[in-house]
C-alpha cells in the first residue's frame, strides 16, 4: 500500500469504445473513496502481439508501461467480455505480456463479470486459469458477477444504476480488506 492508500489497477479486456466492461471499471474508479486510488489501464489497444523473443530488455514501450502499472498496484481488477467462449484475443495478449515479468506473481487480483445472465462463464474460467498459472493471489470474495443493465451506461461512459455502483464499491471494500 502507498502512504495509507490502496492502489488498485483496473484492466478492461475490451477495446470497444462503448464497452460495458470499460464503463463498469470507469464507474468503479468514480465510486472509489479513501483509502483507494483506482487507476484505469488504457493501453490494451497499443500492446504489440506477444512474441517471446521480445520479452526481454528493452521491452516494447507499451509492454513496459503495462508491467510498471501492475508493479505499482497493490491489487488488480479485471473486467472482460467473452468472445467465442473465452477471452478476447487482445486481452489474452495483455495477459501473455504479464507472464515473463513476474509482476502478477503473488499480486492480489479479482474480476467482475458484467455479461448478461447465462453468458461470460467461459471468459471467467479462462481468466481464472491464466491468473492461476501466473501465480496471482485471487481475492475470491471480490470476484463476482454484477448485473449491468445496458441502458444504465450513460453518454459519459459511466454506469448510473445505484445498485451497480453500490456493488462496485463493495468490491473495492473487499479488496482493501484483503490487502490491508
Backbone as ProteinMPNN parsed JSONL, in Angstrom:
{"seq_chain_A": "XXXXXXXXXXXXXXXXXXXXXXXXXXXXXXXXXXXXXXXXXXXXXXXXXXXXXXXXXXXXXXXXXXXXXXXXXXXXXXXXXXXXXXXXXXXXXXXXXXXXXXXXXXXXXXXXXXXXXXXXXXXXXXXXXXXXXXXXXXXXXXXXXXXXXXXXXXXXXXXXXXXXXXXXXXXXXXXXXXXX", "coords_chain_A": {"N_chain_A": [[0.852, -1.181, 0.0], [0.372, 2.29, -0.543], [1.376, 4.931, 1.25], [-0.803, 4.733, 3.15], [-2.858, 4.401, 1.391], [-4.644, 2.352, -0.91], [-3.658, 1.191, -3.934], [-5.342, 0.417, -6.774], [-5.333, -1.257, -9.749], [-7.244, -1.09, -12.622], [-8.337, -3.122, -15.167], [-9.562, -3.408, -18.321], [-10.857, -5.845, -20.538], [-11.664, -5.191, -23.03], [-11.568, -3.621, -26.215], [-13.409, -2.063, -27.39], [-15.042, 1.002, -28.018], [-17.535, 1.768, -26.769], [-17.718, 0.025, -24.628], [-19.265, -2.0, -22.179], [-17.839, -3.274, -20.206], [-15.58, -1.663, -19.827], [-16.922, 0.651, -19.061], [-17.964, -0.25, -16.64], [-15.609, -0.458, -15.124], [-14.698, 2.197, -15.216], [-16.698, 3.333, -13.731], [-16.262, 2.059, -11.317], [-13.85, 3.268, -10.67], [-14.823, 5.855, -10.322], [-16.459, 5.607, -8.059], [-14.702, 5.023, -6.107], [-13.372, 5.583, -2.929], [-11.517, 7.092, -0.204], [-9.705, 4.57, 1.376], [-8.779, 4.239, -1.264], [-7.044, 4.414, -4.335], [-7.938, 4.334, -7.511], [-6.935, 3.249, -10.627], [-7.305, 3.39, -14.057], [-6.262, 1.243, -16.514], [-5.317, 1.955, -19.754], [-4.076, 0.991, -22.025], [-4.491, -1.27, -23.615], [-5.099, -1.544, -26.401], [-2.734, -0.692, -27.571], [-0.741, -2.501, -27.14], [1.807, -4.559, -28.472], [1.644, -7.568, -30.48], [2.217, -10.442, -28.562], [5.428, -11.806, -28.385], [7.697, -14.18, -27.562], [10.401, -13.706, -28.1], [10.617, -10.987, -27.874], [10.31, -10.512, -25.233], [12.159, -9.331, -23.355], [14.693, -7.1, -22.125], [15.495, -4.278, -24.152], [12.111, -3.868, -23.351], [9.171, -3.675, -25.458], [7.739, -0.407, -25.524], [4.931, -0.179, -24.728], [4.46, -2.617, -23.45], [6.289, -2.46, -21.357], [5.177, -0.282, -19.951], [2.716, -1.446, -19.147], [3.635, -3.478, -17.404], [4.902, -1.891, -15.491], [2.715, -0.477, -14.421], [1.27, -2.573, -13.265], [3.147, -3.421, -11.372], [3.213, -1.187, -9.665], [0.739, -1.305, -8.504], [-1.352, -2.274, -5.758], [-3.263, -4.143, -5.981], [-5.129, -5.808, -8.595], [-7.902, -5.4, -10.73], [-9.904, -7.074, -13.0], [-12.024, -6.864, -15.863], [-13.757, -8.317, -18.314], [-15.057, -8.916, -21.613], [-16.602, -11.8, -23.144], [-15.477, -13.655, -25.855], [-16.24, -15.857, -28.388], [-16.528, -17.906, -26.526], [-14.416, -17.662, -24.756], [-11.548, -15.74, -23.624], [-11.129, -12.46, -25.083], [-8.909, -12.039, -27.861], [-7.099, -9.823, -27.821], [-7.04, -9.199, -25.11], [-6.091, -11.576, -23.985], [-3.578, -11.443, -25.082], [-2.565, -9.256, -23.615], [-2.461, -10.467, -21.087], [-0.571, -12.436, -21.681], [1.728, -10.885, -21.895], [2.225, -10.455, -19.234], [3.3, -12.725, -18.149], [6.153, -13.354, -18.303], [7.357, -11.275, -16.84], [6.73, -11.443, -14.141], [5.37, -9.699, -12.457], [2.724, -10.1, -11.708], [2.854, -12.243, -10.026], [1.874, -13.446, -6.97], [0.41, -11.149, -6.659], [-2.446, -9.554, -5.442], [-5.589, -10.166, -6.907], [-8.671, -9.717, -8.687], [-11.859, -10.187, -10.309], [-14.581, -8.756, -12.097], [-17.669, -9.651, -13.509], [-19.68, -8.618, -15.993], [-21.351, -9.584, -17.879], [-24.324, -10.555, -19.654], [-26.918, -12.464, -18.051], [-26.27, -15.922, -17.988], [-24.179, -15.799, -19.726], [-20.649, -15.314, -20.334], [-19.274, -17.067, -18.648], [-17.269, -18.662, -19.774], [-15.179, -16.861, -20.328], [-14.631, -16.046, -17.733], [-13.759, -18.47, -16.549], [-11.493, -18.984, -18.142], [-9.932, -16.733, -17.54], [-9.51, -17.127, -14.785], [-7.974, -19.447, -14.937], [-5.637, -18.555, -16.314], [-4.738, -16.558, -14.529], [-4.197, -18.144, -12.325], [-2.11, -19.672, -13.348], [-0.116, -17.725, -13.674], [0.36, -17.116, -11.095], [-1.111, -15.261, -9.577], [-2.683, -13.851, -6.679], [-5.718, -14.704, -5.973], [-8.513, -12.882, -4.977], [-11.061, -14.177, -3.784], [-13.48, -13.37, -2.558], [-13.951, -10.897, -3.68], [-14.428, -11.371, -6.333], [-16.918, -11.34, -8.639], [-20.166, -11.539, -10.247], [-21.832, -8.844, -11.593], [-24.822, -7.414, -12.251], [-25.331, -5.535, -15.111], [-27.274, -3.327, -16.426], [-27.746, -2.551, -19.772], [-28.807, -0.082, -20.606], [-28.086, 1.463, -18.487], [-25.63, 2.594, -18.799], [-24.331, 5.665, -19.261], [-23.99, 8.548, -21.506], [-21.657, 9.635, -20.71], [-20.048, 7.514, -20.264], [-20.198, 6.227, -17.869], [-21.716, 4.15, -15.336], [-24.961, 4.568, -14.264], [-26.732, 3.268, -12.613], [-27.797, 2.786, -9.336], [-27.655, 0.405, -7.81], [-25.689, -1.08, -9.12], [-23.493, 0.646, -8.769], [-23.233, 0.612, -5.972], [-22.585, -2.067, -5.539], [-20.152, -2.208, -6.937], [-18.609, -0.547, -5.303], [-18.561, -2.159, -3.032], [-16.994, -4.278, -3.949], [-14.511, -2.986, -4.143], [-14.15, -2.408, -1.418], [-13.917, -5.028, -0.427], [-11.518, -5.755, -1.602], [-9.711, -3.936, -0.448], [-9.908, -4.782, 2.22], [-8.777, -7.311, 1.948], [-6.122, -6.791, 1.2], [-5.106, -5.239, 3.203]], "CA_chain_A": [[0.0, 0.0, 0.0], [1.129, 3.521, -0.714], [1.036, 6.018, 2.184], [-2.146, 4.583, 3.695], [-3.845, 4.238, 0.324], [-4.542, 1.122, -1.685], [-3.679, 1.49, -5.374], [-5.971, -0.686, -7.498], [-5.284, -1.107, -11.194], [-8.451, -1.598, -13.265], [-7.953, -3.524, -16.517], [-10.661, -3.879, -19.159], [-10.477, -6.75, -21.609], [-12.341, -4.77, -24.253], [-11.034, -2.485, -26.968], [-14.555, -1.366, -27.975], [-15.268, 2.327, -27.459], [-18.707, 1.825, -25.903], [-17.7, -1.213, -23.858], [-19.854, -2.069, -20.848], [-16.778, -3.689, -19.288], [-14.799, -0.469, -19.509], [-17.821, 1.53, -18.297], [-18.017, -0.787, -15.28], [-14.371, -0.094, -14.428], [-14.705, 3.662, -15.041], [-17.61, 3.591, -12.61], [-15.549, 1.625, -10.116], [-12.898, 4.354, -10.369], [-15.594, 7.02, -9.87], [-17.02, 5.397, -6.716], [-13.604, 4.752, -5.167], [-13.175, 6.589, -1.889], [-10.383, 6.754, 0.651], [-8.281, 4.727, 1.088], [-8.493, 3.662, -2.577], [-6.721, 5.137, -5.561], [-8.245, 3.415, -8.61], [-6.303, 3.706, -11.865], [-7.767, 2.622, -15.209], [-5.25, 0.978, -17.543], [-5.941, 2.223, -21.054], [-3.115, 0.687, -23.081], [-4.738, -2.57, -24.239], [-5.029, -1.462, -27.859], [-1.394, -0.337, -28.064], [0.218, -3.583, -26.893], [2.13, -5.355, -29.662], [1.405, -9.005, -30.342], [3.247, -11.041, -27.724], [6.414, -12.668, -29.007], [8.687, -14.459, -26.526], [11.697, -13.108, -28.45], [10.596, -9.571, -27.472], [10.08, -10.45, -23.794], [13.442, -9.059, -22.698], [15.042, -5.679, -22.21], [14.425, -3.348, -23.777], [10.752, -4.274, -23.706], [8.396, -2.68, -26.211], [7.258, 0.596, -24.561], [3.594, -0.451, -24.185], [4.591, -3.75, -22.53], [6.977, -1.931, -20.179], [4.192, 0.511, -19.21], [1.794, -2.386, -18.513], [4.312, -4.118, -16.271], [5.121, -0.873, -14.454], [1.433, -0.206, -13.777], [0.968, -3.718, -12.407], [4.096, -3.405, -10.251], [2.838, -0.096, -8.745], [-0.574, -1.567, -7.918], [-1.487, -3.193, -4.625], [-4.19, -5.18, -6.455], [-5.604, -5.603, -9.961], [-9.261, -5.87, -11.015], [-10.141, -7.283, -14.424], [-13.406, -6.978, -16.332], [-13.584, -8.625, -19.734], [-16.135, -9.608, -22.312], [-16.296, -13.144, -23.631], [-15.563, -13.816, -27.312], [-16.133, -17.251, -28.825], [-16.47, -18.799, -25.383], [-13.19, -17.494, -23.965], [-11.071, -14.36, -23.542], [-10.806, -11.802, -26.351], [-7.501, -12.188, -28.21], [-6.28, -8.687, -27.375], [-6.892, -9.288, -23.665], [-5.178, -12.698, -23.736], [-2.269, -10.894, -25.418], [-2.147, -8.484, -22.442], [-2.08, -11.423, -20.047], [0.688, -13.07, -22.1], [2.821, -9.964, -21.571], [2.479, -10.453, -17.791], [3.886, -13.994, -17.712], [7.605, -13.315, -18.126], [7.846, -10.242, -15.929], [6.523, -11.84, -12.762], [4.694, -8.672, -11.65], [1.448, -10.606, -11.2], [3.073, -13.328, -9.078], [1.529, -13.047, -5.613], [-0.363, -9.899, -6.688], [-3.879, -9.734, -5.23], [-6.349, -9.899, -8.128], [-10.083, -10.081, -8.697], [-12.539, -9.802, -11.546], [-16.026, -8.622, -12.093], [-18.254, -10.137, -14.748], [-20.889, -7.839, -16.246], [-22.047, -10.181, -19.018], [-25.737, -10.893, -19.443], [-27.138, -13.735, -17.368], [-26.063, -17.062, -18.863], [-23.032, -15.565, -20.614], [-19.435, -14.85, -19.669], [-18.609, -18.086, -17.822], [-16.053, -19.117, -20.451], [-14.136, -15.861, -20.097], [-14.307, -16.1, -16.307], [-12.968, -19.683, -16.331], [-10.188, -18.795, -18.795], [-9.186, -15.748, -16.763], [-9.087, -17.792, -13.551], [-6.902, -20.377, -15.3], [-4.418, -17.792, -16.611], [-4.262, -15.918, -13.299], [-3.602, -19.203, -11.522], [-0.837, -20.028, -13.98], [0.902, -16.696, -13.434], [0.588, -17.005, -9.66], [-1.82, -14.161, -8.913], [-3.392, -14.208, -5.444], [-7.112, -14.377, -6.259], [-9.354, -12.457, -3.856], [-12.332, -14.816, -4.143], [-14.618, -12.597, -2.055], [-14.155, -9.726, -4.536], [-14.765, -11.815, -7.687], [-18.364, -11.532, -8.713], [-20.984, -11.087, -11.376], [-22.663, -7.698, -11.237], [-25.745, -7.134, -13.359], [-25.135, -4.208, -15.705], [-28.284, -3.027, -17.449], [-27.107, -1.82, -20.888], [-29.299, 1.292, -20.621], [-27.551, 2.176, -17.322], [-24.38, 3.261, -19.176], [-24.646, 6.98, -19.806], [-23.141, 9.087, -22.569], [-20.365, 9.95, -20.095], [-19.296, 6.277, -20.12], [-20.327, 5.737, -16.501], [-22.951, 3.445, -15.009], [-25.763, 5.379, -13.349], [-27.543, 2.398, -11.765], [-27.31, 2.825, -7.951], [-27.324, -0.943, -7.357], [-24.379, -1.419, -9.685], [-22.483, 1.489, -8.118], [-23.05, 0.117, -4.605], [-21.872, -3.354, -5.622], [-18.774, -1.887, -7.328], [-17.953, -0.039, -4.094], [-18.328, -3.312, -2.147], [-15.837, -4.995, -4.495], [-13.328, -2.236, -3.7], [-14.014, -2.625, 0.033], [-13.415, -6.394, -0.229], [-10.105, -5.764, -1.994], [-8.963, -3.225, 0.6], [-9.854, -5.682, 3.375], [-7.876, -8.425, 1.655], [-4.708, -6.378, 1.091], [-4.694, -4.477, 4.393]], "C_chain_A": [[0.888, 1.232, 0.0], [0.597, 4.59, 0.226], [-0.414, 5.926, 2.668], [-3.238, 4.429, 2.654], [-3.596, 2.916, -0.381], [-4.685, 1.495, -3.154], [-4.205, 0.255, -6.102], [-5.95, -0.361, -8.987], [-6.504, -1.8, -11.79], [-8.127, -1.882, -14.729], [-9.161, -4.097, -17.25], [-10.113, -4.788, -20.251], [-11.09, -6.377, -22.943], [-11.632, -3.586, -24.899], [-12.162, -1.636, -27.57], [-14.805, -0.044, -27.265], [-16.421, 2.396, -26.477], [-18.83, 0.616, -24.997], [-18.361, -1.081, -22.489], [-18.819, -2.465, -19.809], [-15.942, -2.484, -18.866], [-15.648, 0.519, -18.709], [-17.911, 1.061, -16.848], [-16.776, -0.372, -14.49], [-14.244, 1.42, -14.243], [-15.582, 4.035, -13.846], [-16.964, 3.172, -11.295], [-14.539, 2.699, -9.693], [-13.645, 5.547, -9.784], [-16.131, 6.846, -8.452], [-15.936, 5.132, -5.674], [-13.45, 5.921, -4.197], [-11.949, 6.193, -1.077], [-10.636, 5.407, 1.285], [-7.875, 4.212, -0.293], [-8.103, 4.724, -3.603], [-6.926, 4.124, -6.679], [-7.731, 4.028, -9.908], [-6.762, 2.801, -12.996], [-6.635, 2.478, -16.216], [-5.918, 1.14, -18.902], [-5.039, 1.895, -22.233], [-3.349, -0.61, -23.822], [-4.536, -2.536, -25.757], [-3.646, -1.16, -28.406], [-0.354, -1.427, -27.813], [0.529, -4.32, -28.192], [1.772, -6.82, -29.415], [2.558, -9.602, -29.544], [4.122, -11.968, -28.554], [7.474, -12.93, -27.946], [10.068, -13.866, -26.823], [11.785, -11.647, -28.02], [10.432, -9.396, -25.962], [11.413, -10.376, -23.043], [13.73, -7.581, -22.876], [15.766, -5.403, -23.51], [13.074, -3.867, -24.261], [10.13, -3.249, -24.647], [7.777, -1.701, -25.206], [5.892, 0.282, -23.944], [3.639, -1.611, -23.193], [5.288, -3.304, -21.245], [6.003, -1.125, -19.313], [3.204, -0.395, -18.476], [2.435, -2.982, -17.271], [4.571, -3.123, -15.139], [3.826, -0.575, -13.702], [1.038, -1.349, -12.838], [1.866, -3.692, -11.171], [3.719, -2.34, -9.215], [1.543, -0.378, -7.996], [-0.474, -2.503, -6.719], [-2.393, -4.359, -4.999], [-4.63, -4.809, -7.87], [-7.013, -6.173, -10.08], [-9.42, -5.931, -12.529], [-11.641, -7.337, -14.693], [-13.323, -7.165, -17.842], [-14.842, -9.213, -20.344], [-15.682, -11.028, -22.651], [-16.462, -13.132, -25.143], [-15.348, -15.273, -27.637], [-15.887, -18.196, -27.651], [-15.248, -18.657, -24.495], [-12.808, -16.026, -23.912], [-10.882, -13.76, -24.931], [-9.297, -11.908, -26.609], [-6.622, -11.062, -27.708], [-6.044, -8.723, -25.869], [-5.971, -10.442, -23.284], [-3.752, -12.256, -24.044], [-1.71, -10.081, -24.241], [-1.679, -9.438, -21.346], [-0.781, -12.134, -20.4], [1.885, -12.191, -21.765], [3.138, -9.952, -20.072], [3.225, -11.7, -17.324], [5.367, -13.849, -17.376], [8.115, -12.329, -17.102], [7.693, -10.59, -14.461], [5.802, -10.825, -11.895], [3.373, -9.158, -11.061], [1.638, -11.703, -10.155], [2.838, -12.836, -7.652], [0.703, -11.775, -5.526], [-1.83, -10.207, -6.425], [-4.652, -9.312, -6.492], [-7.781, -10.38, -7.963], [-10.64, -9.738, -10.072], [-14.008, -9.591, -11.255], [-16.509, -9.045, -13.475], [-19.57, -9.396, -14.933], [-21.671, -8.367, -17.455], [-23.504, -10.455, -18.646], [-25.835, -12.256, -18.768], [-27.006, -14.874, -18.378], [-24.883, -16.919, -19.801], [-21.824, -15.185, -19.761], [-18.687, -15.888, -18.856], [-17.308, -18.57, -18.455], [-14.896, -18.15, -20.243], [-13.678, -15.906, -18.646], [-13.413, -17.307, -16.002], [-11.572, -19.542, -16.945], [-9.322, -17.816, -18.005], [-8.668, -16.375, -15.47], [-7.916, -18.735, -13.826], [-5.583, -19.63, -15.539], [-3.866, -17.147, -15.341], [-3.649, -16.941, -12.35], [-2.225, -19.588, -12.049], [0.252, -19.01, -13.664], [1.073, -16.382, -11.95], [-0.062, -15.824, -8.971], [-2.526, -14.698, -7.674], [-4.846, -13.776, -5.598], [-7.851, -14.025, -4.966], [-10.762, -12.948, -4.174], [-13.542, -13.972, -3.747], [-14.949, -11.4, -2.966], [-14.52, -10.1, -5.972], [-16.264, -12.052, -7.761], [-18.957, -11.035, -10.022], [-21.832, -9.935, -10.862], [-23.537, -7.388, -12.449], [-25.532, -5.69, -13.821], [-26.189, -3.998, -16.783], [-27.667, -2.129, -18.527], [-27.533, -0.341, -20.894], [-28.758, 2.11, -19.453], [-26.236, 2.883, -17.625], [-24.738, 4.563, -19.876], [-23.699, 7.418, -20.901], [-21.763, 9.48, -22.038], [-19.507, 8.705, -19.88], [-19.32, 5.706, -18.721], [-21.672, 5.054, -16.31], [-23.701, 4.254, -13.96], [-26.545, 4.54, -12.343], [-26.998, 2.352, -10.334], [-26.936, 1.452, -7.405], [-25.963, -1.379, -7.853], [-23.286, -0.647, -8.958], [-22.188, 1.006, -6.696], [-22.264, -1.196, -4.608], [-20.413, -3.137, -6.028], [-17.986, -1.373, -6.123], [-17.661, -1.178, -3.12], [-17.144, -4.147, -2.636], [-14.553, -4.307, -4.025], [-13.089, -2.438, -2.209], [-13.438, -4.011, 0.304], [-11.93, -6.48, -0.582], [-9.261, -5.086, -0.915], [-8.832, -4.113, 1.835], [-8.848, -6.798, 3.163], [-6.404, -8.018, 1.631], [-4.21, -5.6, 2.302], [-4.011, -5.367, 5.409]], "O_chain_A": [[2.018, 1.202, 0.488], [-0.505, 5.101, 0.028], [-1.16, 6.902, 2.608], [-4.417, 4.336, 2.997], [-2.466, 2.429, -0.435], [-5.705, 2.046, -3.568], [-3.596, -0.814, -6.056], [-6.475, 0.662, -9.427], [-6.765, -2.966, -11.494], [-7.692, -0.987, -15.453], [-9.713, -5.126, -16.86], [-9.048, -4.535, -20.814], [-11.043, -7.163, -23.889], [-11.162, -2.674, -24.219], [-11.897, -0.606, -28.19], [-14.781, 0.014, -26.036], [-16.288, 3.035, -25.433], [-19.94, 0.225, -24.635], [-18.055, -0.161, -21.731], [-18.904, -2.042, -18.656], [-15.636, -2.312, -17.686], [-15.148, 1.154, -17.781], [-17.932, 1.881, -15.93], [-16.876, 0.018, -13.327], [-13.735, 1.874, -13.219], [-15.253, 4.926, -13.063], [-17.106, 3.854, -10.28], [-14.396, 2.998, -8.507], [-13.157, 6.184, -8.85], [-16.248, 7.824, -7.714], [-16.232, 5.03, -4.483], [-13.405, 7.085, -4.597], [-11.411, 5.098, -1.239], [-11.765, 5.155, 1.705], [-6.734, 3.788, -0.473], [-8.736, 5.773, -3.719], [-6.17, 3.158, -6.785], [-8.047, 5.169, -10.243], [-6.626, 1.581, -12.91], [-6.109, 3.474, -16.714], [-6.957, 0.536, -19.169], [-5.208, 2.45, -23.319], [-2.489, -1.028, -24.597], [-3.875, -3.409, -26.319], [-3.405, -1.353, -29.598], [0.796, -1.289, -28.231], [-0.387, -4.669, -28.937], [1.619, -7.247, -28.271], [3.725, -9.312, -29.807], [3.63, -12.798, -29.318], [8.098, -11.982, -27.47], [10.821, -13.557, -25.9], [12.879, -11.118, -27.821], [10.415, -8.27, -25.464], [11.739, -11.232, -22.221], [13.09, -6.9, -23.677], [16.582, -6.219, -23.938], [12.915, -4.252, -25.419], [10.518, -2.081, -24.636], [7.332, -2.125, -24.139], [5.717, 0.462, -22.739], [2.924, -1.587, -22.191], [4.907, -3.734, -20.156], [5.997, -1.264, -18.09], [2.886, -0.148, -17.312], [1.829, -2.985, -16.199], [4.47, -3.476, -13.964], [3.838, -0.436, -12.478], [0.53, -1.109, -11.743], [1.399, -3.915, -10.055], [3.886, -2.563, -8.016], [1.275, 0.24, -6.966], [0.37, -3.398, -6.673], [-2.304, -5.435, -4.408], [-4.521, -3.656, -8.289], [-7.294, -7.273, -9.603], [-9.113, -4.976, -13.243], [-12.422, -7.796, -13.858], [-12.872, -6.274, -18.561], [-15.598, -9.92, -19.678], [-14.521, -11.39, -22.46], [-17.473, -12.652, -25.656], [-14.363, -15.866, -27.198], [-15.134, -19.163, -27.766], [-15.059, -19.451, -23.574], [-13.651, -15.157, -24.132], [-10.512, -14.473, -25.864], [-8.503, -11.869, -25.669], [-5.518, -11.307, -27.221], [-4.979, -8.327, -25.396], [-5.161, -10.312, -22.367], [-2.817, -12.649, -23.347], [-0.531, -10.199, -23.907], [-0.621, -9.235, -20.75], [0.03, -12.41, -19.516], [2.942, -12.699, -21.391], [4.207, -9.488, -19.676], [3.734, -11.724, -16.203], [5.784, -14.191, -16.27], [9.196, -12.52, -16.546], [8.443, -10.089, -13.623], [5.632, -11.062, -10.699], [2.951, -8.669, -10.013], [0.684, -12.063, -9.466], [3.517, -11.922, -7.183], [0.33, -11.359, -4.428], [-2.41, -11.042, -7.119], [-4.404, -8.25, -7.063], [-8.066, -11.313, -7.212], [-9.982, -9.088, -10.885], [-14.584, -10.151, -10.323], [-15.833, -8.821, -14.48], [-20.479, -9.533, -14.114], [-22.544, -7.68, -17.986], [-23.853, -10.569, -17.471], [-24.942, -13.093, -18.901], [-27.553, -14.808, -19.478], [-24.609, -17.821, -20.593], [-21.968, -14.784, -18.606], [-17.57, -15.626, -18.411], [-16.345, -18.857, -17.744], [-13.764, -18.572, -20.008], [-12.484, -15.814, -18.361], [-12.424, -17.18, -15.28], [-10.581, -19.938, -16.331], [-8.126, -18.042, -17.824], [-7.51, -16.173, -15.104], [-6.976, -18.809, -13.034], [-4.538, -20.03, -15.024], [-2.659, -17.185, -15.102], [-2.685, -16.636, -11.647], [-1.291, -19.801, -11.276], [1.401, -19.376, -13.415], [1.839, -15.49, -11.586], [0.378, -15.417, -7.896], [-2.919, -15.864, -7.632], [-5.172, -12.61, -5.378], [-7.814, -14.775, -3.991], [-11.562, -12.22, -4.763], [-14.508, -13.869, -4.502], [-16.093, -10.949, -3.011], [-14.887, -9.224, -6.755], [-16.808, -12.875, -7.025], [-18.367, -10.255, -10.77], [-22.473, -10.044, -9.816], [-23.03, -7.131, -13.541], [-25.551, -4.755, -13.02], [-26.018, -4.438, -17.92], [-27.128, -1.067, -18.217], [-26.716, 0.542, -21.156], [-28.946, 3.326, -19.42], [-25.764, 3.683, -16.816], [-25.361, 4.567, -20.938], [-22.717, 6.735, -21.192], [-20.816, 9.64, -22.808], [-18.385, 8.8, -19.383], [-18.551, 4.798, -18.408], [-22.638, 5.337, -17.019], [-23.158, 4.585, -12.907], [-26.978, 5.062, -11.315], [-25.861, 1.929, -10.127], [-25.997, 1.34, -6.617], [-25.178, -1.972, -7.113], [-22.268, -1.222, -8.574], [-21.034, 0.993, -6.266], [-21.384, -1.401, -3.773], [-19.526, -3.817, -5.512], [-16.82, -1.728, -5.948], [-16.628, -1.168, -2.452], [-16.376, -4.666, -1.826], [-13.622, -4.967, -3.564], [-11.949, -2.619, -1.782], [-12.57, -4.164, 1.163], [-11.175, -7.201, 0.072], [-8.218, -5.606, -0.518], [-7.758, -4.187, 2.432], [-8.142, -7.187, 4.094], [-5.535, -8.808, 2.0], [-3.014, -5.331, 2.414], [-3.601, -4.893, 6.469]]}, "name": "protein", "num_of_chains": 1, "seq": "XXXXXXXXXXXXXXXXXXXXXXXXXXXXXXXXXXXXXXXXXXXXXXXXXXXXXXXXXXXXXXXXXXXXXXXXXXXXXXXXXXXXXXXXXXXXXXXXXXXXXXXXXXXXXXXXXXXXXXXXXXXXXXXXXXXXXXXXXXXXXXXXXXXXXXXXXXXXXXXXXXXXXXXXXXXXXXXXXXXX"}
